[in-house]
């Protein structure tokens, strides 16, 4: 039997404390961190993605951050290839790779080989349905078509730009013909076994209001830290074209409304908070699919420290390895 590389993944909702826990585990386990965030890969998108600063990295090497410019549409397959190379390098130097981030689609692509093709294994979709969806977009606009996708498959809508009409139509076709979302069919199309021996650590909160308060506070800190200026700089320099995937990132798409003078700063800020909370709900649902170690920061109304959470994770890892 071939021994698979042992890796650790820390996942969960945004603002749940993933980065702090992953960093503490990296310190204790002699590990290096591989980001699993679909927006931290973009250069210049720092504040709105909560990208760790060099001080926050505390000397622990981080990979898969600042991989490409925002105008590049980066896919889950691109991420899987880049992260696999980083993991190989880390393992080759005798370190432990610790995957950290909340983009479940990226983690799936890394842990289980998949085609991630536009067909999603569905080959008999009718031309008439495709033509009807195209006609709907022509008549009502790309955003209206995209809104239909968001209603039935918000995870796919999160990563497909409204102007990428071909992909939006394809995702809607799959749902309308099969009753399954593209996200679901992508999961079901996973082939082969994982090349890694991975333990997934999921952060979850008993009291969701605590998580939502953390999200709201993070957004306020982003605004105070210069998110408006960051978005304006990227937009003015042509680094955030509205047709790009990066422009759809939560925090950026809402702030673009303000930068262009369409809404007030207060409205944009509240919209970021609302959209982030909704995204967190979807992340929680996604990560519940993983077996592994579930860590609950709030127990009995008391928030545990990062050190205590790391103690819990390492104790369970040792127990599992017996």
DOZA-420902 format. One record per residue: z, y, x of N, C-alpha, C in turn; residue number from 1. Coordinates in steps of 0.1 Angstrom, whole numbers, always signed. Atoms other than C-alpha are relative to their C-alpha. Layout:
N
PT   nzz   nyy   nxx  cazz  cayy  caxx   czz   cyy   cxx resi
PT     Z     Y     X     Z     Y     X     Z     Y     X  NUM
...
% end
This chain:
322
PT   nzz   nyy   nxx  cazz  cayy  caxx   czz   cyy   cxx resi
PT    +0   -12    +8    +0    +0    +0    +0   +12    +9    1
PT    +0   -12    -8    -9   +34   +13   +11   +10    -5    2
PT   -11    -9    +3   +20   +58   +15    -6   +14    -4    3
PT    +5   -13    +4   +12   +90    -4    +9   +11    +5    4
PT    -8   -12    -4   +24  +124    +8   +10    +4   -10    5
PT   -11    -4   +10   +57  +134    -8    +0   +15    -1    6
PT    +0   -14    +3   +56  +168   -24    +9    +3   -11    7
PT    -9    -5   +11   +78  +188   -47    -7   +12    -7    8
PT    +6   -11    +8   +66  +211   -75   +11    +7    -8    9
PT    -9    -7    +8   +87  +238   -91    -8    +8   -10   10
PT    +8    -6   +10   +73  +249  -124    +9    +5   -12   11
PT    -7    -5   +12   +83  +266  -157    -6   +14    -4   12
PT    +5   -13    +5   +79  +299  -175    +1   +11   +10   13
PT    -1   -12    -8   +73  +333  -159   +14    +6    -1   14
PT   -13    -6    -1  +105  +350  -148   +12    -9    -2   15
PT   -11   +10    +1  +125  +318  -150    +8    -2   +12   16
PT    -7    +2   -12  +135  +318  -114    -6   -10   +10   17
PT    +7   +10    -8  +109  +295   -99    +0    +3   +15   18
PT    +2    -4   -14  +103  +315   -67   +12    -1    +8   19
PT   -13    +1    -7  +139  +318   -58    +5   -14    +2   20
PT    -4   +14    -1  +146  +281   -64    -9    -6   +11   21
PT    +9    +6   -10  +115  +271   -44    +3    +4   +14   22
PT    -3    -5   -13  +125  +293   -15   +13    -6    +5   23
PT   -12    +6    -5  +160  +279   -14    -2   -15    +3   24
PT    +3   +14    -3  +147  +243   -15    -8    -1   +13   25
PT    +8    +0   -13  +122  +252   +13   +10    +1   +12   26
PT    -9    -2   -11  +151  +264   +34    +8   -13    +3   27
PT    -9   +11    -2  +172  +233   +29    -8   -13    +3   28
PT    +8   +12    -2  +144  +207   +30   -11    +1   +11   29
PT   +10    -3   -11  +124  +222   +59   -14    +0    -6   30
PT   +13    +0    +7   +95  +230   +36    -7   +13    +1   31
PT    +8   -12    +1   +67  +254   +31    -5    +1   -14   32
PT    +3    -2   +14   +56  +269    -2   -15    +2    -2   33
PT   +14    -1    +4   +22  +265   -18    +0    +6   -14   34
PT    +0    -6   +13   +17  +290   -46    -9    -7   -10   35
PT    +8    +6   +10    +4  +277   -79    +0   +10   -12   36
PT    +1   -11    +9    -2  +310   -96   -15    +5    +0   37
PT   +15    -3    +1   -38  +318  -109    -3   +14    +4   38
PT    +3   -14    -3   -34  +355  -102    +6    +4   +14   39
PT    -5    -3   -13   -14  +355   -69   -11    -3   +11   40
PT   +11    +3    -9   -46  +342   -53    -8   +13    +4   41
PT    +8   -12    -1   -61  +377   -57    +6   +11    +9   42
PT    -5   -11    -9   -58  +403   -29    +2   +13    -7   43
PT    -2   -13    +6   -44  +436   -39    +7    +0   -14   44
PT    -8    +1   +13   -28  +423   -72   +14    -5    +4   45
PT   -13    +3    -6    +7  +424   -59   +12    +2   -10   46
PT   -12    -3    +8   +31  +441   -83    -1    -7   -13   47
PT    +1    +7   +13   +17  +427  -116    +1   -15    +0   48
PT    -1   +14    -1   +17  +392  -103   +14    -5    +5   49
PT   -13    +3    -6   +53  +394   -89    -2    -8   +13   50
PT    +3    +7   -13   +38  +383   -55   +11    +3    +9   51
PT   -12    -2    -9   +66  +378   -30    -4    +9   +12   52
PT    +2    -8   -11   +68  +404    -3    +4    -8   +13   53
PT    -3    +6   -13   +71  +395   +34   +16    -2    +1   54
PT   -15    +1    -1  +109  +402   +32    +5   -11   -10   55
PT    -4   +10    +9  +112  +380    +1    -4   -14    +4   56
PT    +4   +13    -6   +94  +352   +19   +10    -6   +10   57
PT   -11    +4    -8  +123  +352   +43    -4   -10   +12   58
PT    +4    +8   -11  +103  +336   +71    -6   -14    -4   59
PT    +5   +13    +4   +92  +306   +50   -15    +2    -2   60
PT   +14    -2    +2   +54  +302   +52    -4    -3   -14   61
PT    +5    +1   +14   +36  +307   +19   -16    -2    +1   62
PT   +14    +3    +0    +1  +293   +12    -6    +3   -14   63
PT    +8    -2   +12   -26  +300   -15    +4   +13    -7   64
PT    -2   -14    +5   -17  +337   -18   -10    +9    +7   65
PT   +10    -9    -6   -43  +364   -12   -12    -8    +5   66
PT   +11    +9    -4   -72  +339   -11   -13    +7    -1   67
PT   +14    -7    +2  -100  +361   -25    +2   +13    -7   68
PT    -1   -14    +7  -108  +395   -40    -1    -2   -15   69
PT    -1    +2   +15  -102  +401   -77   -13    -1    -7   70
PT   +13    +1    +8  -139  +404   -86    -6   -14    +1   71
PT    +4   +14    +0  -143  +367   -77    +7    -8   -11   72
PT    -5    +9   +10  -139  +342  -105    +4   -13    +6   73
PT    -5   +12    -7  -117  +315   -90    +4   -10   -11   74
PT    -2   +10   +10  -115  +282  -108   +12   -10    +4   75
PT   -10   +10    -3   -89  +254  -111    -4   -10   +10   76
PT    +6    +9   -10  -112  +232   -91    +1    +6   +14   77
PT    -1    -7   -13  -113  +258   -63   +14    +0    +5   78
PT   -14    +0    -4   -75  +260   -63    +4   -14    +5   79
PT    -3   +13    -3   -72  +222   -62    -4    -3   +15   80
PT    +6    +3   -13   -94  +220   -31    +8    +8   +11   81
PT    -7    -8   -10   -76  +249   -13   +14    -5    +2   82
PT   -14    +5    +0   -41  +236   -22    +1   -13    +8   83
PT    +0   +13    -7   -50  +201   -10    -1    +2   +15   84
PT    +2    -3   -15   -61  +215   +24   +13    +5    +5   85
PT   -13    -6    -4   -28  +235   +26   +10   -11    +1   86
PT    -9   +11    +0    -8  +204   +17    -2    -9   +12   87
PT    +4    +9   -11   -26  +183   +43    +5    +6   +13   88
PT    -4    -7   -12   -18  +209   +70   +15    +0    +1   89
PT   -15    +0    +0   +19  +211   +60    +5   -13    +3   90
PT    -5   +13    -3   +24  +174   +59    -3    -4   +14   91
PT    +3    +4   -14    +6  +170   +92    +9    +6   +10   92
PT   -10    -6    -9   +32  +193  +108   +14    -5    -3   93
PT   -13    +6    +3   +61  +172   +94    +8    +8   -10   94
PT    -8    -8   +10   +71  +197   +67    -2    -5   -14   95
PT    +1    +4   +14   +76  +193   +30    -7   +10    -8   96
PT    +6   -10    +8   +51  +210    +7    +7    +2   -13   97
PT    -7    -4   +12   +68  +228   -22   -10    +8    -8   98
PT    +9    -7    +9   +43  +238   -50    +9    +9    -9   99
PT    -8    -9    +9   +56  +268   -69    -9    +9    -8  100
PT    +8    -9    +9   +41  +285   -99    +0    -5   -14  101
PT    +0    +3   +14   +36  +286  -136   -14    -3    -6  102
PT   +14    +3    +5    -2  +279  -139    -1   -15    -1  103
PT    +0   +14    +2    +0  +244  -154   -14    -6    +2  104
PT   +14    +5    -2   -38  +240  -154    -3    -3   +15  105
PT    +2    +1   -15   -38  +245  -116    +8   -12    +5  106
PT    -8   +11    -5   -10  +220  -111    -6   -13    -4  107
PT    +7   +12    +4   -28  +194  -132   -12    -3    +8  108
PT   +12    +2    -8   -60  +199  -112    +4    -5   +14  109
PT    -4    +4   -13   -41  +194   -80    +6   -15    +0  110
PT    -8   +12    +0   -19  +164   -90    -9   -12    -5  111
PT    +8   +11    +5   -46  +144  -109   -15    +4    +1  112
PT   +14    -3    -1   -83  +143  -100    -6    +1   -14  113
PT    +6    -2   +12  -104  +156  -128   -13    +7    +2  114
PT   +14    -6    -1  -140  +167  -134    +1   +15    -2  115
PT    +0   -14    +4  -130  +201  -150   -14    +5    -3  116
PT   +14    -5    +3  -166  +202  -162    +0    +7   -13  117
PT    +1    -7   +13  -178  +223  -190    -3    -9   -11  118
PT    +3    +9   +11  -188  +192  -209   +13    -6    -5  119
PT   -13    +6    +4  -152  +179  -210    -3   -14    -6  120
PT    +2   +13    +5  -167  +145  -217    -7    -1   -14  121
PT    +6    +0   +13  -183  +156  -249   -15    +3    +1  122
PT   +15    -2    -3  -221  +151  -249    -8    +1   -13  123
PT    +9    +0   +12  -232  +151  -286    +2   +12    -9  124
PT    -2   -11    +8  -224  +186  -297   -14    +6    -5  125
PT   +13    -4    +6  -251  +200  -320    -5   +14    +4  126
PT    +6   -13    -3  -275  +228  -312    +3   +10   -11  127
PT    -2    -9   +12  -270  +242  -347   +14    +7    +1  128
PT   -13    -6    -1  -233  +248  -341    +1   +10   +11  129
PT    +0   -10   -11  -239  +264  -307    -8   +12    -4  130
PT    +7   -11    +5  -265  +286  -323    +8    +9    -9  131
PT    -8    -7    +9  -241  +296  -350   +10    +9    +7  132
PT   -11    -7    -8  -214  +306  -325    -7   +11    +7  133
PT    +6   -11    -7  -239  +326  -305    -4   +11    -9  134
PT    +4   -10   +10  -251  +344  -336   +13    +8    -4  135
PT   -13    -7    +3  -214  +352  -345    +3   +10   +11  136
PT    -3    -9   -11  -210  +367  -310   -10   +12    +0  137
PT   +10   -11    +0  -242  +387  -313    +3   +10   -11  138
PT    -2    -9   +11  -232  +401  -347   +14    +7    +1  139
PT   -14    -5    +0  -194  +406  -342    +5    +4   +13  140
PT    -5    -4   -13  -191  +410  -305    +7   -11    +8  141
PT    -6   +11    -8  -178  +389  -276   +15    -1    -2  142
PT   -14    +0    +2  -142  +399  -282    +4    -7   -13  143
PT    -3    +7   +13  -143  +386  -318    -2   -15    +2  144
PT    +2   +14    -3  -157  +353  -306   +12    -5    +8  145
PT   -11    +4    -9  -130  +351  -279   +13    -1    -8  146
PT   -12    +0    +8  -103  +359  -305    +1   -13    -8  147
PT    +0   +13    +7  -114  +328  -324    +4   -11    +9  148
PT    -5   +10    -9  -109  +307  -293   +15    +1    +3  149
PT   -14    -2    -3   -75  +323  -286    +9    -6   -12  150
PT    -8    +5   +11   -64  +312  -321    +2   -15    +1  151
PT    -1   +15    +0   -71  +275  -315    +3    -6   +14  152
PT    -3    +6   -14   -68  +271  -277    +3   +12    +9  153
PT    -3   -12    -8   -49  +300  -261    +0    -3   +15  154
PT    +0    +3   -14   -47  +282  -228   -14    +2    +6  155
PT   +13    -2    -5   -84  +281  -224    -4   +15    -1  156
PT    +3   -14    +1   -87  +317  -237    +6    +8   +11  157
PT    -7    -7   -10   -63  +327  -210    -8    +1   +13  158
PT    +7    +1   -13   -87  +317  -182   -15    +2    -2  159
PT   +14    -3    +3  -121  +323  -199    -2   +14    -4  160
PT    +1   -14    +3  -132  +359  -199    -9    +1   -13  161
PT    +8    -2   +12  -146  +372  -233   -15    +1    +2  162
PT   +15    -2    -2  -179  +381  -217    -7   -12    +6  163
PT    +6   +13    -4  -184  +346  -204    -3    -8   -13  164
PT    +3    +6   +13  -199  +337  -238    -3   -14    +0  165
PT    +4   +14    -1  -213  +304  -227   +12    -9    +0  166
PT   -12    +9    -1  -179  +290  -218    +9    +2   -12  167
PT    -8    -2   +12  -162  +305  -248    -6    -9   -11  168
PT    +7    +8   +10  -188  +289  -271    +2   -15    +3  169
PT    -2   +14    -4  -184  +256  -252   +14    -5    -4  170
PT   -13    +3    +3  -147  +256  -257    +2    -1   -15  171
PT    -1    +0   +14  -150  +264  -294    -8   -12    -6  172
PT    +8   +11    +4  -177  +237  -298    +8   -13    +1  173
PT    -8   +12    -2  -154  +211  -284   +11    -1   -11  174
PT   -11    +1   +11  -126  +220  -309    -6    -2   -14  175
PT    +6    +1   +13  -149  +223  -339    -6   -14    -3  176
PT    +6   +13    +2  -166  +190  -333   +10   -12    +2  177
PT    -9   +11    -3  -136  +169  -321   +14    +2    -6  178
PT   -14    -3    +4  -105  +186  -335   +10    +1   +11  179
PT    -8    -1   -12   -92  +187  -300    -4   +12    +8  180
PT    +3   -11    -8   -89  +217  -278    -7    -4   +13  181
PT    +5    +2   -13  -108  +220  -245   +11    -4   +10  182
PT   -11    +2    -9   -74  +221  -228    +4   -15    -2  183
PT    -4   +13    +2   -65  +188  -244   -10   -10    +5  184
PT   +10    +9    -5   -97  +171  -236    -1    +0   +15  185
PT    +0    -1   -15   -95  +183  -200   +12    -9    +5  186
PT   -11    +8    -4   -61  +166  -198    -3   -15    -2  187
PT    +3   +14    +2   -74  +134  -213   -11    -5    +9  188
PT   +11    +4    -9  -104  +134  -189    +5    -3   +14  189
PT    -6    +2   -13   -80  +130  -159    -4   -14    +4  190
PT    +5   +13    -5   -94  +102  -137    +8    -4   +12  191
PT    -7    +4   -13   -77   +81  -110   +14    +4    +0  192
PT   -14    -3    -1   -42   +83   -99    +2   +11   +10  193
PT    -3   -12    -9   -25  +112   -81    +0    -4   +15  194
PT    -1    +2   -14   -30  +114   -44   +13    +3    +6  195
PT   -13    -4    -5    +6  +126   -41   +11    -7    -7  196
PT   -13    +4    +6   +41  +113   -47    +7   +12    -3  197
PT    -5   -13    +3   +52  +144   -65   +11    -1   -10  198
PT   -11    -2   +10   +85  +152   -82    -1   +15    -5  199
PT    +2   -13    +7   +81  +181  -107   +14    +4    -4  200
PT   -13    -6    +4  +112  +203  -111    -4   +11   -10  201
PT    +3   -10   +10  +110  +223  -143   +13    +8    -4  202
PT   -11    -9    +4  +132  +253  -150    -2    +3   -15  203
PT    +0    -3   +14  +141  +257  -187   +13    +7    -4  204
PT   -12    -7    +5  +166  +278  -206    +4    -5   -14  205
PT    -5    +4   +13  +188  +267  -234    -1   +12   -10  206
PT    +0   -12    +8  +190  +303  -247   -13    +7    +4  207
PT   +13    -6    -3  +154  +316  -248    +1   +15    +1  208
PT    -2   -14    +0  +167  +351  -254    +3    +5   +14  209
PT    -3    -3   -13  +180  +351  -219   -13    +1    +9  210
PT   +13    -1    -7  +146  +343  -205    -9   +12    -5  211
PT    +8   -11    +5  +129  +369  -227    +6   +14    +5  212
PT    -6   -12    -6  +154  +395  -214    -4    +1   +14  213
PT    +4    +0   -14  +145  +385  -179   -15    +5    +1  214
PT   +14    -4    +0  +108  +390  -187    -1   +15    -3  215
PT    +0   -14    +2  +114  +424  -202    +5    +8   +12  216
PT    -5    -7   -12  +134  +435  -172   -10    +0   +11  217
PT   +10    +1   -11  +108  +422  -148   -12   +10    -3  218
PT   +11   -10    +3   +81  +443  -166    +4   +14    +3  219
PT    -5   -14    -3  +102  +474  -164    +0    +3   +15  220
PT    -1    -1   -15  +107  +468  -127   -14    +2    +6  221
PT   +14    -1    -4   +69  +464  -123    -5   +14    -2  222
PT    +4   -13    +3   +63  +497  -140    +6   +10   +10  223
PT    -7    -8   -10   +89  +514  -118    -5    -2   +14  224
PT    +4    +3   -13   +75  +497   -88   -15    +4    +3  225
PT   +13    -5    -3   +40  +512   -92   -11    -8    -6  226
PT   +11    +7    +6   +20  +489  -115   -11    +8    -4  227
PT   +11    -9    +5    +1  +518  -130    -9    +4   +11  228
PT    +7    -4   -12    -9  +530   -96    -9   -11    +6  229
PT    +7   +12    -5   -19  +495   -85   -13    -3    -8  230
PT   +11    +3    +9   -41  +489  -115   -11   +11    +1  231
PT    +9   -11    -2   -57  +524  -112    -8    -1   +13  232
PT    +7    +1   -13   -65  +519   -75   -10   -11    +0  233
PT   +10   +11    +0   -81  +485   -81   -12    +3    -9  234
PT   +11    -3    +9  -101  +498  -111    -9   +11    +6  235
PT    +8   -11    -6  -113  +530   -93    -8    -5   +12  236
PT    +7    +6   -11  -123  +509   -63   -10   -11    -3  237
PT    +9   +11    +5  -144  +485   -84    +5   -14    +3  238
PT    -6   +13    -3  -120  +457   -76    +5    -7   -12  239
PT    -5    +6   +12  -111  +450  -112   -11    +2   -11  240
PT   +10    -1   +10  -144  +448  -131    +4    -7   -13  241
PT    -5    +6   +13  -138  +441  -168    -6   -13    -3  242
PT    +6   +13    +3  -161  +411  -167    +7   -11    +9  243
PT    -6    +9    -9  -138  +394  -141   +12    -7    -7  244
PT   -12    +7    +4  -111  +368  -147   +13    +8    +3  245
PT   -12    -7    -5   -86  +389  -128    +4   +11   -10  246
PT    -3   -11    +9   -90  +418  -153    +6    -5   -13  247
PT    -6    +5   +12   -77  +395  -180   +14    -5    +2  248
PT   -14    +4    -3   -44  +388  -162   +10    +9    -8  249
PT   -10    -8    +8   -14  +398  -183    +7   +10   +10  250
PT    -5   -11    -8    -1  +431  -170   -11    +9    +5  251
PT   +11    -8    -5   -35  +442  -158    -9    +4   -12  252
PT    +9    -4   +11   -56  +440  -190    +7   +10    -9  253
PT    -7   -10    +8   -29  +459  -209    +0   +14    +7  254
PT    -1   -12    -7   -25  +485  -182   -13    +7    +1  255
PT   +13    -6    -1   -62  +490  -180    -3    +9   -13  256
PT    +2    -8   +12   -61  +503  -216    +6   +14    +2  257
PT    -6   -13    -3   -37  +530  -204    -8    +8   +10  258
PT    +7    -7   -10   -56  +538  -173   -13    +6    -5  259
PT   +12    -5    +6   -87  +543  -194    +2   +10   -11  260
PT    -4   -10   +10   -68  +566  -218    +0    -5   -14  261
PT    +1    +6   +14   -70  +542  -248   +14    -1    -7  262
PT   -13    +2    +6   -32  +538  -253   +10    +8    +8  263
PT   -11    -7    -8    +1  +554  -242    +6   -10   +10  264
PT    -7    +8   -10   +21  +540  -213   +10    -9    -7  265
PT   -10    +7    +7   +49  +530  -237    -7   -12    -8  266
PT    +7   +11    +8   +24  +510  -259    -4   -11   +10  267
PT    +5   +10   -10    +9  +493  -228   +11    -9    +5  268
PT   -11    +7    -5   +43  +484  -215    +6   -10   -10  269
PT    -5    +9   +11   +55  +469  -248   -10   -12    -2  270
PT   +10   +11    +2   +22  +449  -251    +1   -10   +12  271
PT    -1    +9   -11   +27  +435  -216   +12   -10    -2  272
PT   -12    +8    +3   +62  +423  -226    -3   -10   -11  273
PT    +3    +9   +11   +50  +408  -258    -9   -11    +4  274
PT   +10   +10    -5   +20  +390  -242    +7   -10   +10  275
PT    -6    +9   -10   +42  +377  -214   +10    -9    -6  276
PT    -9    +9    +8   +68  +363  -238    -8   -11    -7  277
PT    +9   +11    +7   +40  +345  -257    -5   -10   +10  278
PT    +5    +9   -11   +26  +332  -224   +11   -10    +4  279
PT   -12    +9    -4   +61  +319  -215    +2   -11    -9  280
PT    -2   +11   +10   +63  +299  -247   -11   -11    +3  281
PT   +10   +10    -3   +30  +282  -238    +3    -7   +13  282
PT    -4    +7   -12   +42  +275  -203   +11   -10    -2  283
PT   -11    +9    +3   +74  +259  -216    -6   -13    -6  284
PT    +6   +12    +6   +53  +236  -238    -8    -8   +10  285
PT    +8    +7   -10   +30  +227  -210    +8    -8   +10  286
PT    -8    +7   -10   +57  +218  -185    +9   -10    -6  287
PT    -7   +10    +6   +75  +197  -210    -7   -14    +1  288
PT    +7   +12    -2   +48  +171  -204    +3    -8   +12  289
PT    -2    +6   -13   +59  +164  -169   +14    -8    +0  290
PT   -13    +7    -3   +85  +137  -161    +5    +6   +13  291
PT    -5    -5   -12  +108  +147  -133   +14    +5    -2  292
PT   -13    -6    +0  +138  +169  -129    +0   +13    -8  293
PT    -2   -12    +9  +148  +194  -156   +12    +7    +4  294
PT   -11    -8    -4  +170  +222  -144    +2   +11   -10  295
PT    -3   -10   +10  +188  +245  -169    +9   +10    +6  296
PT    -8   -11    -6  +200  +278  -154   +12    +4    -8  297
PT   -11    -5    +9  +221  +288  -184    +7   -12    -7  298
PT    -8   +11    +6  +248  +263  -193   +13    +5    -5  299
PT   -12    -5    +6  +276  +271  -217    +1   +15    +1  300
PT    +0   -15    +0  +266  +308  -216    +2    +5   +14  301
PT    -2    -4   -14  +270  +309  -178   -13    -2    +8  302
PT   +12    +2    -8  +240  +315  -155    +4    -5   +14  303
PT    -3    +6   -13  +241  +293  -125    -7    +7   +11  304
PT    +6    -6   -12  +233  +306   -90   -12    -9    +5  305
PT   +12    +7    -6  +201  +296   -71    +6   -11    +8  306
PT    -6   +10    -8  +224  +277   -47    +4   -12    -8  307
PT    -5   +11    +9  +239  +257   -75   -11    -8    -6  308
PT   +12    +7    +6  +205  +249   -90    -6    -9   +11  309
PT    +5    +8   -12  +193  +237   -55    +9   -12    +2  310
PT    -9   +11    -2  +224  +216   -52    -4   -11   -10  311
PT    +3   +10   +11  +215  +199   -85   -13    -7    +2  312
PT   +13    +6    -2  +179  +193   -76    +1   -10   +12  313
PT    -1    +9   -11  +187  +178   -42    +8   -12    -3  314
PT    -8   +11    +4  +214  +156   -57    -8   -10    -8  315
PT    +8    +9    +8  +189  +142   -82   -11    -6    +8  316
PT   +11    +6    -9  +162  +138   -55    +6   -12    +8  317
PT    -7   +10    -8  +187  +118   -34    +3   -12    -9  318
PT    -2   +11   +10  +196   +97   -65   -12    -8    -2  319
PT   +13    +7    +3  +160   +90   -72    -5    -8   +12  320
PT    +5    +7   -12  +153   +79   -36    +9   -11    +4  321
PT    -8   +11    -4  +181   +54   -35    -7   -13    -4  322
% end
